[in-house]
Amino acid sequence: MKPDNRRILVIEMKTRVFTHVLFLLFFAQCCEPKGSGVAVSFSEEVICKEIDTAFFEEPLKKEESLKKRSKATTRLPKEVTFEQIDTLFIGLPLTMSICGDDLFITDNYEPMIVHYNLKDRKTDKFLSKGRGPGEAQPPVILFANPFGDNKLYRHSKQTREIGYYLLDSLSAFVPLLKLPPEISDVIPYENGRYLGAGIFKDEYRYKVLNEEGTVVDRFGDYPDFLAGENTIPFNARSMFHQVKFVNSYRINKLVAKSSYVVDIIDYSVDITKNSIKRILLAPYDYEYDTGVGRGTWTWAQERRGMIIGATSVACDARYIYLLFDHGLVREENKSVKKEIWVFDWEGRPIKKLRLDMDMRKITADPFSDAHVVYGLAYESNGSDEYYIILKINI
């Protein structure tokens, strides 16, 4: 069933100079930013405010109409609209990707791939759990049409296998390569080249892999914004700063996101030679154990009470979008405290959108410059739990 509470949201621009001064002072006390990165500071904040009126089916010329309905006293600048597309009953969404009108969601439950057509508003689900033909083990990550080759690439993380489906049929899976065991996240960035990250014991954060899955180059250092972090063993640092990649293939730039740090990587010439723009999103601290001498696994985790940080990332040819959670690690977070943070490809903060919904995942078309984001928001009416597909015009 679809939810009854349909809503329309508008934005109100406010400056928060005093808040940002305190925020930067907090950074100065908790972290030691080095020359390789900067702490982010937004000069203005865009807040999505709920309007308690009926849902409008037709687009409004909305500046006047929304002013009348809004209780906001300040002028409404450029509008941000949320369009509810549909409702999905799925288990635990892991990733989203989009290609044209086709939205792909990976689910930790079975079936593991959800294909939703935005034009026809039809849903197909496929890929069963298992180790037999046509099956896979969760989690799986998807890359939709990265080279304009009409292929949906799939990374099966447990088996470390990469292959593809043809977008026209989405039937037979064609295996391509198997990754080394230390590589946990990967993204194709050029034909025959992949960028990988994982749990490493050396000083290089990123590995370049060829079409056979062999590491052929390495580059990049680990974040060291935390005081004394450069003395922590590399495998613990790489465990804590694990990344999720997104790629804007049109402009030859990609993003590596961890919870607290974003790297913007230019591969227009040589990916290992171009400088990395590094952004500190929030202060962090962590505990770890390398298991040295005891034969146990390396682990690293945020200390209790830290901000949860960036939980999802998307990009297009114009902007980078981060879903940022202000909740606290291993604490009870009753209220939704999430925002979408927008950056340009130079790492400059553009704006924040404060959300009044429990957004879980976001995606954008990496070839587009329309600054449109699609999101999955979690909802519950007491008996049913479901996810709402939202289109956000930023």
Rosetta blueprint (number, residue, H / E / L):
1 M L
2 K L
3 P L
4 D L
5 N L
6 R L
7 R L
8 I E
9 L E
10 V E
11 I E
12 E E
13 M E
14 K E
15 T E
16 R L
17 V H
18 F H
19 T H
20 H H
21 V H
22 L H
23 F H
24 L H
25 L H
26 F H
27 F H
28 A H
29 Q H
30 C H
31 C E
32 E L
33 P L
34 K L
35 G L
36 S L
37 G L
38 V E
39 A E
40 V L
41 S L
42 F L
43 S L
44 E E
45 E E
46 V E
47 I E
48 C E
49 K E
50 E E
51 I E
52 D L
53 T L
54 A L
55 F L
56 F L
57 E L
58 E L
59 P L
60 L L
61 K L
62 K H
63 E H
64 E H
65 S H
66 L H
67 K H
68 K H
69 R H
70 S L
71 K L
72 A L
73 T L
74 T L
75 R L
76 L L
77 P L
78 K L
79 E L
80 V L
81 T E
82 F E
83 E E
84 Q E
85 I E
86 D E
87 T E
88 L E
89 F L
90 I L
91 G L
92 L L
93 P E
94 L E
95 T E
96 M E
97 S E
98 I E
99 C E
100 G L
101 D L
102 D E
103 L E
104 F E
105 I E
106 T E
107 D E
108 N L
109 Y L
110 E L
111 P L
112 M L
113 I E
114 V E
115 H E
116 Y E
117 N E
118 L L
119 K L
120 D L
121 R L
122 K E
123 T E
124 D E
125 K E
126 F E
127 L L
128 S E
129 K E
130 G L
131 R L
132 G L
133 P L
134 G L
135 E E
136 A E
137 Q L
138 P L
139 P L
140 V E
141 I E
142 L E
143 F E
144 A E
145 N L
146 P L
147 F L
148 G L
149 D L
150 N L
151 K E
152 L E
153 Y E
154 R E
155 H E
156 S E
157 K L
158 Q L
159 T L
160 R L
161 E E
162 I E
163 G E
164 Y E
165 Y E
166 L E
167 L L
168 D L
169 S L
170 L L
171 S L
172 A L
173 F L
174 V E
175 P E
176 L E
177 L E
178 K E
179 L L
180 P L
181 P L
182 E L
183 I E
184 S E
185 D E
186 V E
187 I E
188 P E
189 Y E
190 E E
191 N L
192 G L
193 R E
194 Y E
195 L E
196 G E
197 A E
198 G E
199 I L
200 F L
201 K L
202 D L
203 E L
204 Y L
205 R L
206 Y E
207 K E
208 V E
209 L E
210 N L
211 E L
212 E L
213 G L
214 T L
215 V E
216 V E
217 D E
218 R E
219 F E
220 G L
221 D L
222 Y L
223 P L
224 D L
225 F L
226 L E
227 A L
228 G L
229 E H
230 N H
231 T H
232 I L
233 P L
234 F H
235 N H
236 A H
237 R H
238 S H
239 M H
240 F H
241 H L
242 Q L
243 V L
244 K E
245 F E
246 V E
247 N E
248 S E
249 Y L
250 R L
251 I L
252 N L
253 K E
254 L E
255 V E
256 A E
257 K E
258 S L
259 S L
260 Y L
261 V E
262 V E
263 D E
264 I E
265 I E
266 D E
267 Y L
268 S L
269 V L
270 D L
271 I L
272 T L
273 K L
274 N L
275 S L
276 I E
277 K E
278 R E
279 I E
280 L E
281 L L
282 A L
283 P L
284 Y L
285 D L
286 Y E
287 E E
288 Y E
289 D E
290 T L
291 G L
292 V L
293 G L
294 R L
295 G L
296 T L
297 W L
298 T L
299 W E
300 A E
301 Q E
302 E E
303 R L
304 R L
305 G L
306 M L
307 I E
308 I E
309 G E
310 A E
311 T E
312 S E
313 V E
314 A E
315 C E
316 D L
317 A L
318 R L
319 Y E
320 I E
321 Y E
322 L E
323 L E
324 F E
325 D E
326 H E
327 G E
328 L E
329 V L
330 R L
331 E L
332 E L
333 N L
334 K L
335 S L
336 V L
337 K L
338 K E
339 E E
340 I E
341 W E
342 V E
343 F E
344 D E
345 W L
346 E L
347 G L
348 R L
349 P E
350 I E
351 K E
352 K E
353 L E
354 R E
355 L L
356 D L
357 M L
358 D E
359 M E
360 R E
361 K E
362 I E
363 T E
364 A L
365 D L
366 P L
367 F L
368 S L
369 D L
370 A L
371 H L
372 V E
373 V E
374 Y E
375 G E
376 L E
377 A E
378 Y E
379 E E
380 S E
381 N L
382 G L
383 S L
384 D L
385 E E
386 Y E
387 Y E
388 I E
389 I E
390 L E
391 K E
392 I E
393 N E
394 I L
